Amino acid sequence: MEDFHWHAQFEEEEPILPGYLLLQLVPGCSREGARAANSRSDVAAKARWILTEQQAAWRDWRAGVLVDRAGMLGAIVNASGRKRCWALTIAHGRIRNSTERYGSSSESISYPLAPEIDVFSPMVYHGRMGRKPEWVRDAVERISARLPDATRIWPIVQAHSSSAPISASEFEEVMRNGAAGRATGLQMFTIGAVAEDPAKLAAMRRIYRAWSPGG
């Protein structure tokens, strides 16, 4: 399940959160909530009411939809008769601290989602989110402390200079930070950015050869 989330650009320094998705709350909320929202005169009024009066219910409903869909996919995998190690259910998610502006996003959703998946891959794109490399370690350790032990954690770190130049030394630093906590795997965004840069490729080799996952 790649990019398993409600559509938004969470990995930007200033996230893009499309407001039209608010309309999707109405069919899933309580009868009273639907009547209250629909009594507003226009879409903007409905959205304002939902965000000011029903913020918790709105977030809970959105998280519940994702958890239900993950459960459906897990059931399909189990019914296939394949061993889970050959048919892993993977959820990718953007990480944003719940105390930050815009509130919690994929991080908060990942916790109720955890029983339904085998692997969680936090997208810790420090450069695109305007963070320092050490933020990657903080994010992975925070996730490690809260997800169940059975959930494998495979962070995805940024190698691509999509918003700002990512040097080989900075890439190596975020790889080391991504290997923190209970991480047992490590991925790059993008592998192409590593393959075309001999210094980044050498850094990746150093990390992989020396790393003892979970140690």
Secondary structure, DSSP 8 states (H G I E B T S, - for coil): -TT-SSS-BTTSSS-B--GGGGGGGGGGS-HHHHHHHHTSSSHHHHHHHHHHHSHHHHHHHHHHHHHHHHHHHHHHHHHTT--TTTS--EEEEE---TTSTT---HHHHHHHHGGG-SEEEEEE-TTTTT--THHHHHHHHHHHHHS-TTSEE--EEE-S-SSS---HHHHHHHHHHHT-TTB---EEETHHHHHT-HHHHHHHHHHHHH--TT-
